[in-house]
Amino acid sequence: MELIHTVYEPAGDGPHPAIIALHGWGSNSLDLLSLAPYIAGGRFMVICPQGPLEVPIGPIVGYGWFPIRMGTPPEPAQVSEAAERTAGFIETALKRYPVDPRKLVLLGFSQGGVMAYRIAFRRPEMFAALIGISTWFPPELKETAVANTDALSRMPTMVQHGRADDMIELSRARESVEHLRELRIPLVYREYDCGHEITARGISDLTEFLETKVLSPIIAG
C-alpha cells in the first residue's frame, strides 16, 4: 500500500465496523491508534495512515499531509493532491482488510480533520459518519457540496474542540459548525475544557455517537 499505516483489529473474523483515522501535523501513524481500544469498547477496526510529508521537530521527524506556512493559507493544489492520495489509500484498505463498508467512519484530528472533510465531501456515500476533532472546515468546500447535498444530509457528523485550544482557535470550530449547519448536515457539536487534544470525555462522547449513529442506528421508516 502506498502509505505507511498501522491497524488495530478487533477479535473475530469480521467484517468489522472501521474508522480511518488521520493524524495531525507533526504526528505519525501510531498517534491515534492508541485510542482504538477505548473507542466503543474496541469494536471498531482502526486504520491509521501516515502523512507522506516529513516534518522535522527538533531531533525527531513527524509527518504531515500537506505543507503549512505560518501566516499563509495552504496551497489548494497541494491539499487536493494530498486528499486524492489518501482517498486512494482508503480504497485499497477496504480491499485488503475485513472492513464492513456500510459502517466505515472517517476521523481526522487537526490537519487530518481538514483532510477528512475534503475526502468525505467528495465521496459522502462511502462513509457512515464523519468526525472532526480540533480542526476546521475549509469553507470553499461549500461550493462543491451542492452536487452531493442528498448524500451529505445522510452523513452524521461530530465536531469536537477544546475551549483553550491554542493551535486552532475555538472561533474557527464555531465557524465550521455554522458552515456545516448551513449545508443541513446532521451535526453533533461538543466543546471541552482542554487545549489541542483529545480528552477522556471526548472519547466517551465519541463512543456514544458511534454507537448511536453507526453500530445501531435508528432508521426512520
Secondary structure, DSSP 8 states (H G I E B T S, - for coil): --S-EEEE--SSS--EEEEEEE--TTB-TTTGGGGGGGGGGGTSEEEEE--SEEEEETTEEEEESS--BTTB---HHHHHHHHHHHHHHHHHHHHHS-EEEEEEEEEEETHHHHHHHHHHHH-GGG-SEEEEES----TTHHHHGGGGHHHHTTS-EEEEEETT-SSS-HHHHHHHHHHHHHTT--EEEEEESSSSS--HHHHHHHHHHHIIIIIS-----
